[in-house]
Amino acid sequence: MTHVEDIGVITAIDPAGDTVYLEIACQGRETPPEQVDPTYVTPDRIPIVRNPIKYTSWNQKIDGNIHHTVFIKDGAIYWMGGTGGQRKSMTPTLVKEGNFIQIASTLNGFIALDAGGNLWLSEDGYNIQQDTEVDGVINIAAGDGFYAILTSGGQVRVKGSNEYGQHGRGSVGGNNAGKWGEPAHLPAGATPIQVAAGGYKIGIVTTNGEVYMWGKISPFGQGTPQLITDVSSVQRLEIGDEGNIAITPNQIVAWDIPQVVVPAGRISLNVGDRGFNKVIFKNRVIYALREDGLVFSSGDNNNFGQLGLGFAAGGTKLGDFYLVKTGTARMTDIGAGRNTGYAFDSFGNLWSWGQNTEGQLGLGFSGQGNNYHPVKVK
């Protein structure tokens, strides 16, 4: 057995190269190599199939914000939580049936895309209307106070706030809530395959794996797309309210992460060939779905237990992945809100954990309770 340490995570490697056994260094203490038994599997030592990160689906079907969560099940849109002028529901409430394939939440509502390429908007969770102003939409995203779309022609367009230059047209300030803005000024040769958003920021991944971002990537905003030079060969971009991650076949690169979670500065998270099917990032937390249906989390845990570890306190250094307590359930998809985590199991059940101040976990009540580990949604 070879025994190595990877960002605070102890890994024992089978010389045959078929399986890696991960042992979380929960107390910062290494197990002597001679005591590592590759056949002994506990929640702290998990067999890992050696495959690169790969997305089983680029479609986001679960997304939340500070007060609510929306998700797609069997093609229909459901809403949980809500405050103020929003729909208020502490269990999943049907918003609209259909054949929806993507969804993204903003502060008060959401944007959705159906299989026919039709765009739908809701500002409160009650009313949803088809948006016929644009067509050919293939990807959607949402930040605080704005929506973003990517069209089949490679255009990125934004509806809503331009306070920090989110429209990507060089200027900062203003709001076009009533209509979609003109296409963002992307550099020549930059052909986007994904649009991402979070907080007051927006970004794209291009066909050659480059990342461009704009909006609140500087204190005063940046209305012109900027190349992120420290990442390459990117498959997927995740933009959080605070911080960003880029996902490559064998690595997660994080930057602009608050010091509360990791040491100040830009960091690389070498996750190796751990067989993650999907990785998402929201509000200083990374959730990772492995191909065997286990869910891992890393990052901030503050008062809400959004890591799903059974307690609410502190957190982990971003990159130290811990097994979310899903019991015997095996998951097929994951999502997140601000301080909440979600997962669909192989039977189609939705599980939730974390903040529940507005009933956004869908458990039939509001208030925190003991929601520090995944609970099946009613």
N, C-alpha and C positions, 0 to 999 in steps of 0.2 A: 504494500500500500504506500502511496505517496501522499504526504500531508502538507497542504499549503494553506496560506491565509489570504483571503481576498476581501479587502475592505471590511475587516472585522468579522467576516463570515468564514468559518473553517470548512474546508472542503477536502474530503477524502476521495481520491481518484483510483478507480479500479484499473490496474495495469492493462487489462484487456481493452480498456477504452470504451466499453459499452455503456457503462452507467457511472454517473457521478453521485456521490452521497453527500448531501449538504447538511452541515451541522451548524445551527445558529449559535454564535458565541454570546449567549444572553448575558453572561456576567463577565465578559471580556477574558475568559479563561479557556485556554486550549486544552483539548483532550490529547494526551500523549498518543502518537501514531500507533503504538502497539495495542492501544485499547480501542481503536476504531474497528468496529465489526460491521462490514458492509452488508450483512444480512439483517441487521437489527434496525428496524424502522420505527421511529416515533415521530410525533409532530415536530421534533427538533432535528430529526435526521430523515430526510425525505429522498427517495430515489428520483433522480432527474435524468430523463432521456436526453441524449446529447443531440439536439437539433437547434438550428438558429431560430431567432425570433421570427415569427411569421404571422401575418394577419389572416385569420379565417374569414373575417368580414371587416371591411373598412366602414361599414355603416354603423353609426351611433344610434342605438335604440333605447338608451336610458340616459337621461341628463337632468340635472337639477340646478337650482340656484339657492339663495339663502333661505327662501320661504317655501319653495315648492319643488316638486319633481314631476317630470312627465316621462312616460315610457310607451313603447310600442309592443303589443302582444297580439299575435294572430292578425297583424295588419292594422289593428285599431289603436287609437291614442287614448291613454288614460292619464289622469291628473291626481296628484296627492298633495295635501298641504294647502298653503295659501294664506294671505293676510291682506288687510286693507280692502281695496276694490277687487282683489282677485277672488276667483272661486275658492271656497273653503271646504275641504273634504279631508277627513282623516282616514278614509279607506279609498282604494282606487275607484275613481269615477270616470265613466266613459265620456270622452269629449267628442270623438267622431270615429265611426267605423270606416273601413276602407282598406287600401293596400299600401299603407305607409311603410317606408323603408329607412328614413333618417329623421332625426329630431334633435333640436338644440334649444336650450333654455336661455332666456335673458332674464332681467330682474323681475319683470312682471308677467311675461308670457312666454311664447315659444314660436319657433319656425319649424315647419315639417315639409318633407318631400315625399311624394308618392311614387309608385313604380312607373307611372306614366310620365314622370318628369314634371308633374304639376306641383307648384309651390303653394303652401298654405301658411297663414299667419294667425296668431291669437295674441291679444294684448292682455288678457285677463284669465284665461282658462275656461271661460264660459263660451265666448263666441269665437268661431273659427271661420275664416273666409279664404277662398282661393285668391291668390295674387296672380293676375293675368298680365301684369306689366312686362314681365320677362318670361322667356321660355328657354328650353334647352339647359335647364339647371341640372348639374350632376353631383354637386356637393354643397353642403350648407354649414354654417357656424353662427355663433351668437356670442356677444360680449355684453358688458353692462351698458344698456341703452342703444344697442345697434345690432343689426343682422348683417350677415355676409353670405354671398353666394359665389359659386364658381360655375361658369357655363361651359357647354361643350366646345365653344369657340375659344376657350382659354381666357375669358374675361372674369375679373373679380370686381363685384359691385357691392356697395354697402348702402343700407337704409338706416337712418337714425343719426345719432350723435357723431360729430366730427371734432369734438372738443380737443382731442389730442392728435388729430390728423388721421383718424381711422379710415377715411375714404381713400387715402393713398394717392391723392392728386396734388400733393405739394403744399397745400394750405392747411392751416390749423384753425379750428373754430367753426361754429355754425351747426345746423341740424336740418336734415331734409326728411323728417319723419314721414312726410306724405308720399314720397316716391323714392325709387332707387336712384342712386347717384350714377354719374358717368363712370365708365371703367377706370380702375386704378391705373396709374402710370407705371407699368412694370418695365424693367429693363429689357432692351432688345435681346431676343433669344431666350428669354425666361418663359417657359411654357409650364403653367401650374397643373399639378395633378391632385392637389389637395389644398383647401383653405381651412385655416384654424383661427380661433379667436378665444379670448378670455380677458376679463377685466376691461381695460381700455386699449387692448392690443390686438393686432391681427397679423397673420403671416401665411405664407404659402410654402409648399414643397414643389420643386420643379421636376421635370422629366429626367434631369441629370443628377438629382439628389441634392440640389442646393436648397437653402432656406433663405427667404427674404422676410423681413418683419418691418412693421411700421405702427404708428400710434404712440402709446405711452411707453416707448422703449428708451426715452430720455425724460428728465423731469418736466420738460415743457412740451413734450410731444414731438413727433417726427412724421410729417405728412408724405415723405418720400420713401418708398421701399428701400431697405438697407440689407445688403448681403451679410449673413451671419457667417463670418469667415472660419470659425473654429469647428464647424460641423461639415460633414460631407457624406455622400452615399446614404442620405436620409430616406427612410421609408415612410415615416409618419412624424408629424409635428403635433405636440400637445402644449397648449398655452394655458397657464393657470392665472388666477387673479394675481398671484405673486410667483414669479419664476416660470421657466419653460423647460421642456425636455424634447430632444430629438431622438428618434429611435432608428437605429441602423440594424443590419442583420445580427450583429453580435455585441452591440453596445448601446447603452443609454447615455446620452450626454446632457447634463443639466447646467443651466446658467441663470444668473440673476435670482438665485434662491435666497430668501431672507436668512440672516444670521441665526435666527431662532432655531432653525432646523439643522443647518450645516455650517461649518466654518465659512467666513466671508470669502467671496471670490467664486470663480468658475471651477466646476469639478467635472470629472468624468467618472461614470459608474460602469465599471467593467463587469457585466453580468454573465459573460461567457456564453457557452452553448447550453442554456438552461431550458430550452424548449418552451419559451413563453409564446402563446398564441396571440395574446393581446396585451397591450400596456397602455394605461391611461393616466392622466395627471390632472389633479384638481386641488387648488388651494393648499399647496405644500405637501400633498400626499401622492405617492405613486401606487397604483393598484396593478397587479400583473396576474393574468390568467394563464396557467400552464396547460399544456396539451392534455394532461391527465385529469383536468377539471378542478385542480386545487387553485386557490386564490391566495396571493401573497400581497402584503402591504408594507409600505416604508414611508417614514416622514413624521409629520406633526400628529399628535394625539390629543392635544389640549384638554378641554373639559368634556368632550363629547364622545370619546372612544371611537373615532372614525377609522382607526386602524383595524377594528374588529377583533381585538385580542382579548376581550373580556374585562378590560379596565379602561379608565379614562385618566390619563396623567402623562405628562412629558411627551415622549416620542422617541424615534430612532434617528440616527444619522441617515440621511437619504442615501439609499444604496444597501443598507442592512435590511434585508427582506425577512419578514416574519409571516408565518402561516396564519391566515385568517381562520377563525374557529367556525368552520362550516359543518363540523361533524362528519357524518357519512355522505352528505350531499356532494355531488359532483356538478360543477358549474359549466355552462356553455357560453355565457356572455357576462360582461361586467359593465358598470357605469358608476357615476359619482355625481353628487351635488356638492355644495359648499359645506363641508364638515359631515358628509354622509357617503356611505358606500352601498352599492346594490349589485346583485348578481342573479341571473336566471339559472335554475338547475336543469338537469336533463329531462325532468318531467314538465317543464314549463312554469314552475313556481318561481315567484320573485322573492328574494331575500333582501333585507335591509338592515343597516346598523348606523349608529352615530347620532347626530343632532335630530331632535324631534319636537322642537319648540312649537311648530305649527302643524304637527301631524304629518310631516312630509315623509315619514317612514311607512305610512299606510297601515299602521297597526291598530287603528280604531280609537286612538286617544292622542292628545297632545301633551307635551311635557316629557322630561327626559326619561324617567324610569330606568330600568336596567337594559339599555339598548346598546351595550358596549360590545356585543357580538351579534352575528347575523341571526335574525328572526324571520320566520316565514310571514310574508305579507298576507293579510286577510283577503 
